[in-house]
């Protein structure tokens, strides 16, 4: 059974659990964040880009894109966070095909940000600390397959150097109980995912998958990075309508 099919079975169970989860979600926001993956307190990167004007782009993969997108939509200085696919060809950038683990794609998030407000290094710190677990090889939480790998798609040499330096820094500091397995890929295009995947966390806060795996990530962002946290998310579908 593919990971895509497994996750589809979770969707089917969601309807039966809706009433229970709605109540649970209300309680969740009043209790400490507990999820399949705990956040890890890590130091900021020793190497980072300069805070400059304009916007830049970063692409991260770290398991199901619902949670990764949901986290970065709440980061100050991020103007857009789009769920999609990176690592494979345009023709195979389709959810059902990506779910076979045969396309080379990873579920990814394209982040457009303002370096004057949040730097690439700060985005990496959030990525490694709360957005996903960088010690899990080809899976994240309940999802398995190469499409859920931990990967940084560096846009240029500067991003590649910053990411390499930070991975080495975190490895030397031994802040994680296991080795970091995050890979770096360059020269790969990003393809936006289907509309029904965009803003999924915000639009479906009572889905069991979201409640257990992803809402705690947003709460951990707020708790560990209060200066970076924005209460109002930057939504894709709202931007498309404007």
C-alpha positions in Angstrom: 0.0 0.0 0.0 1.4 3.4 -1.0 1.8 6.3 1.4 -0.8 8.2 -0.6 -3.3 5.4 -0.1 -2.5 5.2 3.6 -3.1 8.8 4.0 -6.4 8.5 2.1 -7.5 6.0 4.6 -7.0 8.6 7.3 -9.2 11.0 5.4 -12.0 8.4 5.4 -11.8 8.0 9.1 -12.0 11.7 9.6 -15.7 12.0 9.0 -16.4 9.4 11.8 -14.2 11.3 14.2 -15.3 14.8 13.3 -17.5 15.5 16.4 -14.9 14.1 18.8 -12.0 15.9 17.2 -13.8 19.2 17.1 -14.0 19.1 20.9 -10.4 17.9 21.2 -9.2 20.7 19.0 -10.8 23.3 21.3 -9.0 21.7 24.3 -5.7 21.4 22.4 -5.1 25.2 22.2 -5.3 25.4 26.0 -2.8 22.6 26.6 0.9 22.2 25.9 1.7 21.0 22.4 2.1 17.2 22.2 2.4 15.5 18.9 4.0 12.6 17.0 7.2 14.7 16.8 8.5 17.0 19.5 10.2 20.3 18.7 13.9 20.6 19.5 15.6 23.7 20.8 18.6 24.4 18.6 21.1 27.3 18.2 20.8 29.8 15.3 23.1 29.3 12.4 26.7 30.6 12.7 26.6 31.5 9.0 23.7 33.4 7.5 22.8 35.8 4.7 22.7 39.6 5.1 19.4 41.3 5.8 18.8 42.9 2.4 15.8 44.6 0.7 13.5 42.8 -1.7 12.4 39.1 -1.6 14.0 35.8 -2.0 12.9 32.2 -2.3 13.5 29.0 -0.3 12.3 25.5 -1.0 12.1 22.9 1.8 10.9 19.4 2.0 10.1 17.8 5.3 7.3 15.2 5.2 3.7 16.0 4.4 3.6 19.6 3.0 0.4 20.4 5.0 2.3 20.9 8.2 5.4 22.5 6.7 3.3 25.0 4.8 1.2 25.7 7.9 4.3 26.5 10.0 5.9 28.9 7.5 2.6 30.7 6.8 2.9 31.9 10.4 6.5 33.2 10.1 6.9 37.0 10.0 8.6 38.2 6.8 7.2 35.3 4.8 5.0 36.7 2.1 4.0 33.3 0.5 4.3 29.6 1.4 3.0 27.3 -1.4 2.7 23.5 -1.2 4.1 21.6 -4.1 6.6 19.1 -5.5 10.3 19.4 -6.2 13.0 16.9 -7.3 11.3 15.4 -10.4 9.8 16.3 -13.7 6.9 18.6 -14.5 4.9 15.8 -16.0 4.9 13.8 -12.8 4.2 16.6 -10.4 0.8 15.2 -9.6 -0.2 14.0 -6.1 -1.2 10.5 -7.1 2.0 10.0 -9.1 4.2 11.5 -6.4 2.6 9.1 -3.9 4.2 6.1 -5.7 7.7 7.1 -4.6 8.9 6.7 -8.2 8.9 10.2 -9.5 11.9 11.7 -7.7 9.6 14.4 -6.2 9.4 15.3 -2.6 6.4 17.1 -1.1 7.9 20.5 -0.7 7.0 24.1 0.2 8.1 27.1 -1.7 8.7 30.1 0.6 8.9 33.7 -0.6 10.3 35.9 2.1 11.9 39.3 2.9 15.5 38.9 4.2 15.1 42.3 5.9 12.5 40.7 8.2 13.6 37.0 8.3 16.8 35.5 6.9 17.5 32.3 5.2 19.3 31.1 8.3 16.3 31.8 10.5 14.0 29.9 8.1 16.4 27.0 8.4 16.3 27.2 12.2 12.5 26.9 12.1 12.7 24.1 9.5 15.0 22.0 11.7 13.5 22.9 15.0 9.7 22.7 14.6 8.7 22.1 11.0 9.9 18.5 10.8 12.3 15.8 12.2 15.6 15.9 10.2 16.7 12.5 11.6 14.1 10.4 9.8 15.2 8.9 6.5 12.5 8.8 3.8 9.6 9.2 6.2 8.1 11.7 8.6 5.8 10.6 11.4 3.1 8.3 9.9 4.1 8.9 6.2 6.8 6.9 4.5 8.4 7.0 1.1 11.0 9.1 -0.7 8.4 11.8 -1.3 8.5 12.5 2.4 12.3 12.9 2.6 14.1 15.7 4.4 15.6 17.8 1.7 16.7 21.4 1.2 16.4 22.6 -2.5 19.1 25.3 -2.5 18.3 28.1 -4.9 21.9 29.2 -5.3 25.5 28.6 -4.0 25.0 31.0 -1.1 22.0 29.0 0.2 23.8 25.7 -0.3 26.8 27.0 1.8 24.6 28.3 4.6 22.6 25.0 4.7 25.8 22.8 4.6 27.4 24.9 7.4 24.3 24.7 9.6 23.9 20.9 9.2 27.5 20.5 10.2 27.1 22.9 13.1 24.0 21.0 14.4 25.7 17.7 13.9 28.7 18.8 15.9 26.5 20.2 18.7 24.6 16.9 18.9 21.3 18.6 19.5 19.4 15.7 18.0 19.5 12.1 19.4 20.2 10.7 16.0 22.3 11.9 12.9 20.7 14.5 10.6 19.8 12.8 7.3 18.7 16.0 5.5 20.0 16.2 1.9 20.8 19.1 -0.3 19.6 19.2 -3.9 20.3 21.9 -6.5 19.0 22.8 -9.9 15.5 21.3 -9.3 12.3 23.1 -10.3 9.3 23.6 -8.0 5.8 22.8 -9.1 2.7 24.0 -7.1 0.4 21.3 -5.8 -3.3 21.0 -6.5 -5.5 23.7 -5.0 -7.1 21.3 -2.5 -3.7 20.9 -0.8 -3.2 24.6 -0.4 -3.8 26.1 3.1 -4.9 22.7 4.3 -4.0 23.2 7.9 -5.9 26.5 8.2 -8.9 25.2 6.3 -9.1 21.8 8.1 -8.1 22.4 11.8 -10.2 19.4 13.1 -8.8 16.7 10.8 -7.2 14.1 13.1 -4.0 14.1 11.0 -3.7 17.9 11.4 -4.6 17.9 15.1 -2.1 15.3 16.0 0.8 16.0 13.6 0.6 19.6 12.5 -1.2 21.9 14.9 1.5 21.3 17.6 4.1 22.5 15.1 2.4 25.9 14.8 2.1 26.0 18.6 5.8 25.2 19.0 6.7 27.9 16.5 4.8 30.4 18.7 6.4 29.0 21.9 10.0 28.7 20.7 10.1 31.6 18.2 7.8 34.3 19.6 9.7 37.1 17.7 9.1 35.3 14.4 5.6 34.1 15.0 2.7 35.8 13.2 -0.8 35.1 14.5 -2.4 35.6 11.0 -1.2 33.1 8.4 -0.3 34.2 4.8 -2.8 32.1 2.8 -2.3 31.0 -0.8 -6.0 30.9 -1.9 -6.6 34.3 -0.4 -3.7 35.7 -2.4 -5.0 34.1 -5.6 -8.4 35.7 -5.2 -7.0 39.2 -4.7 
